[in-house]
């Protein structure tokens, strides 16, 4: 997870997503949440990454996965997406 966050911070979104997705598919709620954040319009507005387009539907999919895996913040993110 730390490596993926470092990659994301340096602008390597695809590298970070690859790690987040692997973690999520292995059962990590944190990995699924992080994956959702890479698509979430609100989160992306806080990042300095050019050319990265938000995709609320993909964010929702990953937040749902995080919720199913027991992610404590997933429901609030899903609610935020639904309000937009």
C-alpha positions in Angstrom: 0.0 0.0 0.0 2.8 2.4 0.9 4.5 1.8 -2.5 1.2 2.5 -4.3 0.7 5.8 -2.4 4.2 6.8 -3.2 3.5 6.1 -6.9 0.3 8.0 -6.8 2.0 11.0 -5.1 4.6 11.1 -7.8 1.9 11.1 -10.5 2.1 7.5 -11.6 -1.6 6.8 -11.4 -1.5 3.6 -13.5 1.2 2.1 -11.4 -0.6 2.9 -8.2 -3.9 1.6 -9.6 -2.2 -1.7 -10.5 -1.1 -2.2 -6.9 -4.4 -1.0 -5.4 -6.4 -3.3 -7.6 -4.2 -6.3 -6.7 -4.7 -5.5 -3.1 -8.4 -5.1 -3.5 -8.8 -8.4 -5.4 -6.8 -10.1 -2.5 -9.4 -8.8 -0.1 -8.1 -5.5 1.1 -10.8 -2.9 1.8 -8.1 -0.2 1.9 -7.0 -1.2 -1.5 -10.5 -1.0 -2.9 -11.0 2.4 -1.2 -7.8 3.7 -2.7 -8.8 2.4 -6.1 -12.1 4.2 -5.8 -10.4 7.4 -4.8 -8.4 7.4 -8.1 -11.7 7.8 -9.9 -13.6 9.9 -7.5 -14.2 13.5 -8.8 -13.9 15.1 -5.3 -10.7 13.3 -4.5 -9.2 14.0 -7.9 -9.8 17.7 -7.5 -7.3 17.6 -4.6 -4.6 15.9 -6.7 -2.1 17.5 -9.0 -2.2 15.0 -11.8 -2.8 16.3 -15.3 -5.1 14.5 -17.7 -6.7 12.2 -15.2 -10.5 12.1 -15.8 -12.9 11.3 -13.0 -15.2 8.3 -13.4 -17.9 8.3 -10.7 -19.3 4.9 -11.8 -15.9 3.2 -11.4 -15.4 5.0 -8.1 -18.8 3.7 -7.0 -17.9 0.1 -8.0 -14.7 0.2 -6.0 -16.4 1.8 -3.0 -19.0 -0.9 -3.1 -16.2 -3.5 -3.1 -14.6 -1.7 -0.2 -17.9 -1.7 1.7 -18.3 -5.4 1.1 -14.8 -6.0 2.5 -15.6 -4.0 5.6 -14.2 -0.6 4.7 -15.4 1.8 7.4 -15.5 4.9 5.2 -17.0 3.3 2.1 -20.6 4.1 2.8 -19.9 7.8 3.4 -18.0 8.0 0.0 -20.9 6.2 -1.7 -23.3 8.7 -0.2 -21.2 11.6 -1.4 -21.1 10.2 -4.9 -24.9 9.8 -4.9 -25.4 13.4 -3.9 -23.6 14.7 -7.0 
